[in-house]
């Protein structure tokens, strides 16, 4: 059970673990304690075979305000800043073998956009607002660029990074930061639909798809195709592949589909 003082609440139902950022007093800022709890919650969800997908949610009106600037200011005396830990969080989310869905009902700024970009799917309320505000406090969006820039068109990245201007959910969908923007009262249902689809996928196949999506652009197409053909054969011959084909032929849910789906 999650502690009442936890900064990240953990709940699991029907194959989906929801990690809820719960530090509304500082707008879910990425403090060291919050990121530590987020990493722990993510690791537990990855280790649990019953968990098939992960939702990154938030308590309070703000999804995430970015770095904890109070903590950062206090750390100046030591000559270090806690922002480096965000890199560990982004890598853990990227390397997570289970699909991650970001559910964004309210504003996200700076480092919070890195969390959204690294998620496999991201759904936001149309009214949610976003901004890369780093330049306005004299820094650059360096760490999050590893996850954000692959999502954005180059023109949008230049505009949004350089100006620090605020944009809404519709624009976030247009430029590729989020998968979809929906009316606020439809957000829960939209995320639930994605999760219902995700839990029908075979666990190893979902992990394999995530690896495929991370592959760099090939320099030798023939070699790339040969490698991918071998990969495909391996999946067809796997236990999941055999079960999936048999279930399809027998017109029944595959063994990995949670009961009731």
Secondary structure per residue as TSV (DSSP state, phi and psi in degrees):
chain	resnum	aa	ss	phi	psi
A	1	X	-	360.0	139.1
A	2	X	-	-71.0	136.6
A	3	X	-	-64.3	144.2
A	4	X	T	-63.3	-19.6
A	5	X	T	-94.2	4.9
A	6	X	-	-64.9	145.3
A	7	X	S	-90.9	-14.3
A	8	X	E	-132.3	114.0
A	9	X	E	-88.3	141.2
A	10	X	E	-120.6	129.0
A	11	X	E	-143.8	140.5
A	12	X	E	-128.1	133.5
A	13	X	E	-153.2	134.0
A	14	X	T	50.6	44.3
A	15	X	T	82.9	4.3
A	16	X	E	-122.0	124.2
A	17	X	E	-97.3	129.3
A	18	X	E	-106.5	122.9
A	19	X	E	-103.7	111.7
A	20	X	E	-106.6	116.8
A	21	X	E	-65.4	120.8
A	22	X	-	-130.6	64.6
A	23	X	-	-134.5	57.4
A	24	X	G	-63.5	-19.7
A	25	X	G	-64.0	-26.1
A	26	X	G	-122.6	28.6
A	27	X	T	59.5	41.5
A	28	X	T	53.6	40.3
A	29	X	-	-63.2	151.9
A	30	X	B	-83.1	73.2
A	31	X	-	-79.2	163.4
A	32	X	H	-59.6	-45.4
A	33	X	H	-60.7	-42.4
A	34	X	H	-64.4	-45.0
A	35	X	H	-66.4	-34.1
A	36	X	H	-62.9	-44.2
A	37	X	H	-68.4	-35.7
A	38	X	H	-64.8	-42.5
A	39	X	H	-63.3	-40.7
A	40	X	H	-65.9	-43.7
A	41	X	H	-63.6	-39.6
A	42	X	H	-65.4	-44.6
A	43	X	H	-61.2	-40.6
A	44	X	H	-65.0	-39.6
A	45	X	H	-66.8	-39.0
A	46	X	H	-64.6	-38.0
A	47	X	H	-75.7	-16.9
A	48	X	-	-89.9	111.0
A	49	X	T	-63.5	-21.6
A	50	X	T	-76.7	-16.3
A	51	X	-	-86.3	126.8
A	52	X	-	-112.3	-23.8
A	53	X	E	-150.6	159.7
A	54	X	E	-129.2	131.8
A	55	X	E	-109.5	131.5
A	56	X	E	-101.6	108.6
A	57	X	E	-117.8	-178.2
A	58	X	E	-148.0	147.3
A	59	X	S	-94.9	153.0
A	60	X	S	80.5	174.8
A	61	X	S	-75.7	-16.9
A	62	X	-	-107.9	130.4
A	63	X	S	-64.9	-58.3
A	64	X	B	-166.8	129.8
A	65	X	-	-89.6	-0.1
A	66	X	-	98.9	-154.3
A	67	X	B	-59.4	148.5
A	68	X	-	-79.0	98.9
A	69	X	H	-70.3	-28.5
A	70	X	H	-64.5	-45.0
A	71	X	H	-65.0	-39.8
A	72	X	H	-62.6	-44.9
A	73	X	H	-62.3	-39.3
A	74	X	H	-67.2	-25.6
A	75	X	H	-83.7	-10.1
A	76	X	G	-56.6	-34.8
A	77	X	G	-61.3	-28.8
A	78	X	G	-87.5	-7.1
A	79	X	T	80.6	9.4
A	80	X	-	-129.6	162.9
A	81	X	-	-132.9	150.9
A	82	X	T	-77.9	-1.1
A	83	X	T	-60.3	-25.8
A	84	X	H	-59.9	-29.0
A	85	X	H	-65.2	-24.4
A	86	X	H	-58.7	-34.3
A	87	X	H	-59.9	-39.4
A	88	X	H	-63.6	-39.6
A	89	X	H	-65.8	-45.0
A	90	X	H	-63.7	-41.2
A	91	X	H	-64.7	-42.9
A	92	X	H	-62.4	-40.6
A	93	X	H	-68.7	-40.4
A	94	X	H	-65.1	-42.9
A	95	X	H	-83.0	-6.6
A	96	X	-	-56.6	125.3
A	97	X	S	-74.1	-7.4
A	98	X	S	-106.0	144.3
A	99	X	E	-59.1	138.4
A	100	X	E	-115.5	129.2
A	101	X	E	-116.9	123.4
A	102	X	E	-90.7	130.9
A	103	X	E	-114.3	111.3
A	104	X	E	-118.9	103.4
A	105	X	-	-95.4	-15.7
A	106	X	S	-143.2	-169.3
A	107	X	-	-59.2	148.5
A	108	X	E	-136.3	139.4
A	109	X	E	-135.2	150.3
A	110	X	T	47.1	-118.5
A	111	X	H	-57.8	-27.0
A	112	X	H	-61.1	-30.0
A	113	X	H	-71.7	-25.7
A	114	X	H	-65.4	-39.7
A	115	X	H	-62.9	-43.1
A	116	X	H	-64.5	-43.8
A	117	X	H	-67.8	-33.8
A	118	X	H	-77.1	-20.5
A	119	X	S	-63.1	147.3
A	120	X	S	-67.7	-38.7
A	121	X	E	-130.9	145.4
A	122	X	E	-140.4	127.4
A	123	X	E	-122.3	130.6
A	124	X	E	-127.7	159.9
A	125	X	E	-73.9	142.0
A	126	X	T	-57.6	-29.5
A	127	X	T	-81.7	-11.5
A	128	X	-	-62.4	148.3
A	129	X	E	-119.8	154.9
A	130	X	E	-139.4	152.7
A	131	X	E	-166.0	140.2
A	132	X	-	-93.9	90.1
A	133	X	-	-89.1	3.8
A	134	X	G	-55.5	-45.0
A	135	X	G	-61.8	-23.7
A	136	X	G	-79.2	-9.8
A	137	X	G	-117.9	15.1
A	138	X	T	84.4	18.7
A	139	X	-	-127.3	-177.3
A	140	X	-	-126.7	153.8
A	141	X	-	-79.8	65.0
A	142	X	T	-73.8	-60.6
A	143	X	T	-60.5	-44.8
A	144	X	T	-70.3	-15.5
A	145	X	H	-60.8	-27.2
A	146	X	H	-60.8	-30.9
A	147	X	H	-104.7	-28.5
A	148	X	H	-78.6	-47.7
A	149	X	T	-60.6	-36.0
A	150	X	T	-63.9	-19.8
A	151	X	T	-86.4	-35.9
A	152	X	S	-88.7	150.5
A	153	X	-	-67.8	152.7
A	154	X	H	-64.1	-37.5
A	155	X	H	-66.3	-42.7
A	156	X	H	-64.9	-40.7
A	157	X	H	-60.4	-45.2
A	158	X	H	-61.6	-46.1
A	159	X	H	-63.2	-50.6
A	160	X	H	-73.4	-36.9
A	161	X	H	-67.7	-43.4
A	162	X	H	-76.6	-35.9
A	163	X	H	-87.1	-30.9
A	164	X	-	69.8	12.3
A	165	X	-	-70.3	154.6
A	166	X	-	-84.0	141.2
A	167	X	E	-136.7	160.2
A	168	X	E	-99.6	-178.1
A	169	X	H	-61.6	-37.6
A	170	X	H	-61.7	-43.5
A	171	X	H	-67.2	-37.4
A	172	X	H	-58.8	-38.7
A	173	X	H	-71.1	-38.9
A	174	X	H	-62.0	-38.9
A	175	X	T	-92.6	-2.0
A	176	X	T	95.0	4.6
A	177	X	S	-68.6	-36.4
A	178	X	S	-123.5	161.0
A	179	X	S	-74.4	-43.4
A	180	X	E	-153.3	149.3
A	181	X	E	-120.8	127.6
A	182	X	E	-130.5	161.8
A	183	X	-	-55.8	147.0
A	184	X	G	-54.6	-38.2
A	185	X	G	-76.6	-3.2
A	186	X	G	-109.2	1.9
A	187	X	H	-63.7	-48.5
A	188	X	H	-56.9	-46.5
A	189	X	H	-65.0	-38.3
A	190	X	H	-64.6	-43.9
A	191	X	H	-65.3	-40.6
A	192	X	H	-63.0	-36.6
A	193	X	H	-64.6	-43.7
A	194	X	H	-61.8	-44.4
A	195	X	H	-64.2	-39.2
A	196	X	H	-61.3	-35.1
A	197	X	H	-73.3	-42.0
A	198	X	H	-63.7	-40.2
A	199	X	T	-70.7	-9.5
A	200	X	T	-84.8	-11.2
A	201	X	S	-81.7	147.2
A	202	X	-	-68.6	135.5
A	203	X	H	-54.5	-49.5
A	204	X	H	-66.9	-34.8
A	205	X	H	-67.3	-40.6
A	206	X	H	-61.5	-43.1
A	207	X	H	-62.9	-39.2
A	208	X	H	-66.0	-37.7
A	209	X	H	-63.3	-41.1
A	210	X	H	-60.7	-38.6
A	211	X	H	-65.9	-40.1
A	212	X	H	-60.4	-42.6
A	213	X	H	-65.9	-21.3
A	214	X	T	-92.3	-4.7
A	215	X	-	-64.6	138.5
A	216	X	-	-71.9	161.3
A	217	X	-	-60.6	134.8
A	218	X	-	-72.2	147.6
A	219	X	S	-100.7	-23.1
A	220	X	-	-125.3	99.4
A	221	X	H	-63.5	-40.3
A	222	X	H	-62.4	-44.2
A	223	X	H	-65.9	-38.2
A	224	X	H	-62.0	-45.7
A	225	X	H	-64.4	-40.1
A	226	X	H	-62.8	-42.1
A	227	X	H	-66.1	-40.9
A	228	X	H	-70.3	-33.1
A	229	X	H	-64.0	-42.0
A	230	X	H	-64.3	-39.1
A	231	X	H	-63.0	-44.2
A	232	X	H	-61.2	-44.3
A	233	X	H	-59.2	-41.7
A	234	X	H	-60.3	-39.4
A	235	X	H	-70.5	-39.7
A	236	X	H	-62.4	-33.2
A	237	X	H	-88.9	-5.4
A	238	X	S	-73.5	166.1
A	239	X	H	-59.7	-41.7
A	240	X	H	-65.1	-41.8
A	241	X	H	-62.4	-44.3
A	242	X	H	-63.9	-43.9
A	243	X	H	-64.8	-41.8
A	244	X	H	-62.6	-41.9
A	245	X	H	-68.9	-40.7
A	246	X	H	-64.5	-42.0
A	247	X	H	-63.5	-39.7
A	248	X	H	-62.3	-44.3
A	249	X	H	-67.9	-33.0
A	250	X	T	-90.3	2.5
A	251	X	T	54.9	49.8
A	252	X	S	-137.4	160.6
A	253	X	-	-65.2	145.3
A	254	X	-	-67.7	159.8
A	255	X	T	-60.7	-25.6
A	256	X	T	-85.5	-7.9
A	257	X	S	-74.3	124.8
A	258	X	-	-57.2	145.0
A	259	X	T	-56.4	134.1
A	260	X	T	96.5	-9.3
A	261	X	-	-100.5	360.0
